[in-house]
């Protein structure tokens, strides 16, 4: 069984990742509109600028009035729809440290400012920018390590899940308090999970397929079941802020162990190489308190009966646990894929019937699978009941369903499969109870898997009854590990039944696609320049020539695709746009790429084209004349113009993006291609208008 491959997904959401709480929004009782200097700047500087500055994850800067005004509509949209800040726990279900959610008053301030045409106010009253930390956010690490070799990521294709081994070579045990991650290619590393391997098996299989790392996570037949007890230091995701474990806690790193990075890489639109660097921070001495990770259902629900029928709107996954000792809840987080809708955790004190919700996400977001630290540790008495429930929607009503029409979905490690669990980081109230807490969690893990496996098998006995009987024979010796000679050996046949997407179900071509090994398309030959004169709006090209993209007299149709250099969604479509140019190079049509950012120079557009492999005419529409004429609202958005300059199609390139935060693993409908084929064949386009998903057009400077 391969361990979980989490997919957090989509670059554009990182564009507005927040760092700290906002400051002083406008007074709603005021009659005059908010201004940037007095009202909006404090919110943006406190919540956006730490990521939106040179060298950080944001694709553009938000450091000045001009920066913010240019992106005002985008900011207004993402905060109004609560896509940003990326904070998903529902208020009133636990109190967390460093909560990122904007208040209704702060959101209203931004909305009113945009509605008032974004007045600057008195520039002299604009607050100073915060003092940002450059370099390592937690200070100089005790040890800096990195991947031995960079991993090549293609411009396009499916996401890549890959494991990389970093030998640590420790001669003695050490205690880890924090890991800070520095990607070498920020646009492609979406997340990485941290695991320890004491067996040495990871090093043995590293690079066996000719590339750095390996695809399959270690399983029970190859070594230690990685990640079973990686409490508290789970991983890093786009925009994540490094932090030390709270309360003097630390994770033991046994001598001789290797660090394994389980990374999710997603193509950015251009070929890049990722060689992740890590800064490790260690405690000077072993911690005085131990910690334990309670995951429910265990092992991301591998045996919890995750078998969701097509069309099922409310599939439920649940589990429970009774605390064997007094303990404190310190941190919580969840994991699931695209079909999950909600997840919740309750506590029922001993002798009570009313339970209290201490974690609730009512709109699960596949792209933001964070850990949340409680503002104050929650004291839990021995005998307290911990319950979790996750709900899944596998119907066509779920716009994030990757399958159209819906298909049966089982447990599996790929994005289109499903998983599900909530993890609660616990600390025993008395250190002398640490062993009993760990042992109780291990007993719960095996009992839960055996119970759920038997249920999934329709009450079958034999193997699953045997698993339950094996619980008493486990070597629960307080070391926090389950060896390959114990329960995992019994689970292997069960996992084979549940893991419907194993290697036997994937042919060689599909496997190559999943690992990102399909060859990139050949570049199309450069297009010839247009005539010296034409009809419609004239635009300058990055090559210094003039073009008339509305002029279709010399061909059946023109395809015009609008973009900016810093829209992650537009950039991610570069391989598909280049493939369009290649596929239709011998047809009577032309594909134009049009930049709508008023600040982009011909040199910047040419540099962008070189980075992303564009070979067709690259045009500049700095006043957005053509964009407005054709009704464009976001990038990327495409228009097919047929003879007579009439619009035959306007909208998305394909249906891969459901909204700013929801991207399917692959498109199921290629709308632009269908429109092109229909026009070339002289047929009516079935769907002449679709909704494009992307970045709002940049605001033009005042007076333009």
C-alpha positions, 0 to 999 in steps of 0.5 A: 500500500502506498501512503497518502499523496495529498493534493493541495492544488492551485497556484492562483489561490496563493496570490492572496495568502495572508500572514497576520490579522488586519488592522484598522478597517473603515468605520461603517458609519462614515458617509465618505468612502474609504481611502487606501491611505487611511483604511485599505492599506492597513488591511493589505499591508498586514494580510497580503504584502508579506507574500506579495513582494519580490522573491516571495510566493505571490505572483505580483507585488502589493506594496503600493497604492498603484499595486493594489489599485491595479488588482483591486477587482481581484482582491475584492472578489476573493475576499468577498467570496471568502476564498482569501484569506485561506481560513476554513475552520468555522468560528465557534468550533474551537479557538485557534492561534493566528486566525487569518479570517477577515472580519465582515467589517474588513471585507466591507471596507474593501468592497466599499473602496472598490465601489467608490473607484478606489480613492487613494486619499492623503498619500502622506497618511499611508502607513509604513510597510511592515518590517518583513523578514528576509531569508529564514523566517525562524532565524538561522537553522541548526542544519540546512539540507537539500535534495541531492539532485533537482527533479525536472518538471515538465511544462504541462501534463498531470500533477506529479507525486514523488518521494525524495530521500535526504540522508541525515547521518545522525550518530545520535537521536535528535529532537526536531522542533521545526522545518522551514521549506525553501522551494527552488521553483516556487511555482511547481512545488505545491506541498511536501510531507515529511516522513522518517525512514529508519529502515534504509529502504528508501535509499535503496529504491531512490533513483531506480527509474532513472530519475531522482527519488521514487514514486511509490511510498514505502509499504509494509513489504518494503520497510517501516510504514512511514508516517504512522506517527509523524505527529505535529510536523506533517508538512508544508504547503504553498504560502505556509508559514514555518513555526515551532511546535508549541509548548516545548514539544519536539519530534524525535529523529532517531539516529541513522534515520533518513528524511523522506519528502513526499512532494506534490509537483504541479506543472506551471506552464514552463519547464522547471527543476525543483531542488527543495532546501530545508532548514531544520531546528532542533531542541537542545535537549529532549522535551519534557512532554511527549505527544501522540497523533490520533488519526481517525479513521487511521491511515487516511481511511484505507480500510474505512469502507470508502466506496462511494457510489456514483450519484451519492450526495451524502456519503458518511465516513465516521470513527470514534475513540475513547481517551485512555488517560487525561490529555490535552488537544494541541493541534488539529487538521484534516485530509481528503480529496475532491469529493469531501464537503465537510469534516467535523470533530466532537468531544463528549466528556465522560459521564456526559451525553452532550458533545462539543464541536472543537473543529468544523470545516463546512466547505472543505477545500482540497487546496488548503489542507492545513494544520490548526493550532489551538489558541489554548490547549484543550484539556480532555479527561480520561474517558472522553469520547472523540468522534469524527465525521466526514461527508462526501458528495459524488453527485453531478451537483458537486462542481468539484467532482472530477468525473462527468458523469459521476463515477464510483470512487474508492480509496486510493492515492491519486487525486481522483480517488478519495481518502479521509481523516482528521488528525488530533495532536494530543499531549498526555496531562502526566508524562507518566501516561505517555506510553498508555496514550500511545498504546491506546492509539495503536490499539484503536488504529488496528481495531478501527481498521479491522472493524471497518474492513469487516464492514466494507466486506459485508461482514466477512469473517476469516481475514478480517476476524483474524485481524481483530484477534491479532490485536492482543498479539501486537508488540505494543512496546511504547516505541510508536512503531508497527514493524513489518512482521506485525499487523501490516503483514495481515493488512496486505491482502485487505489493502489489495481488495480496497486499493482499486487503482493499484499498478495492475489497473494502470497500463504503461501509457497511463503510468507514464502520464501519471509520472510526468514522463510523456514527451513534451509536444514539439514546438510549432514553427514561427508564424509569418507576420500579418499584412501591412494593413488590416481591418479592426483594432490594430495592436502592436506585437512584441516583435515590433510589427503591427497586427489586426487580430479581428481581420479574418479576410485571409483565413477562416477564423482567428483565435484570440487568447487574452493573458497577463504575465503574472496570472498563474491560471493563464500561465498554466495553459501555456502547453495547451495553447502551444499545442493548439498552435501546433495542431492547427498550423496547417489550417486556415486560422491563426492563434494570437496571444494578447497581453492586457496588462497596461504595464507590460512592455514589448520586452517583458512580453517577449521574455514571457513568450520565451519562458513559456514557449509561445511561438505565435504572434504576441500582441499588446493591448495596453488600453484593453481596447480589444479586450473591451470590444470582445467582452473579455473579463478575465485571463485566460479567456479565448475568442474565436472570430470567423469571417466577417469578424463576428464572434463565433465563440467566447469563454474558457479554453476547457473545463479544467478549472471549476473556480479559482481554487478548484482544478480538475486533474484533467479537462473533460470538455475542450470547449475551445477546440470544439469551437475551432473544429466546428468553425473549420467544418462550417458547422454551428458551434454547440456552445458558443459562450462559456464562463472563463475562470481566471484573473480579473483584468488589471485596472487601467491607470486613471485617465486611460 
